[in-house]
Amino acid sequence: MAQRISRHVSTDATQRALGLQEVAMTTKVHREFESLTSAAERTGLSIRTLRRRIANGQLAAYRSGPRVIRVDPNDVDDLMVPIPTARA
């Protein structure tokens, strides 16, 4: 019965041995945005409250054209912080 011996060779060493060049692949992160209306419906906050948070710098907003304003759902979620409670 023949024994099988496996040897781990790193990818970098294999590429160098074969004379291959490393090609850097970049992936573009696709960010999700939502309208103020959908953010308000999702969180139970009013559109006016979201606009106030944008105006005072608590919430980042992104404009596309003269009227369209979008927010990152993660940024909106970060506005919601737990309230500390007293434990008995």
N, C-alpha and C positions, 0 to 999 in steps of 0.2 A: 504494500500500500504506500503510495507516494504521499509525502506530506506537502501541503501547500503552505508556502511562506509568503505572507503579504507584507509589503513594505510601503509605508506611507511616504509619498513624495509630495511636497508642497506644490501648489499650482505655480507659484513664482519660479521655483527651481525648474519645473517642467517647461515653462515658457522660455526661460533662458536657455535651457538645453536644446530646445527646438529652434531657437533664434526668433521667437515670436515677439512682437512688440506689444506692450500693454496699451490697450485702447480705453481711454476714460469715457465712460458713458454717463451722461448727465440726464437726470429725469426732472422734469418740471413739475413742481408741486401744484396741483389743481386746487385752488381755494374755493370754498363754497361761500356764497353770500345769500342773504335773504332780504326781502323788503322790510321796511318798518312795520307794515301791516301784518306780515306773517310773523315777525318777531314779537309783536304785541300780542297776537292771538296765541302764540305758542307759550309765552311766559305769563300772560295775564296782566302785563303792564300796558299802560296806554301809549299810544303813539306820541302824545305830548310829553310823557315822561321820558321816553327814549330820545326825543329831540332835545329835551333839557340836559340829559346825560351827555349827548353829543356836544352841545353848546358849552358845557362846563368842563369838557375834556375827559370825562369818565368813560366814554364809549367812543371808540374809533369808528368812523364812518367813511364810506367811499362813494364818490360822486361819479356818475357816468352821464355826461351831458348836463344841461342846465337844471333838470328837474329830478333825475333818477338818483336816489340815495339808497345805498345798500350797506348792511352791516354783516360782520362775521358772526355766525351763531355762537361760536365759542366765546367771543367777546361779550355777547349778550348774556350768556350763561354765567360768565365770571362776575356779572353784576349781582347775581343772586348768591348771597353768603349766608351761612347758617347763623342763627341767633343763639348765643350761649344761654343755656337754661340752668336753673338751680336744681340740684339733685337732692332728694330727701335722704 
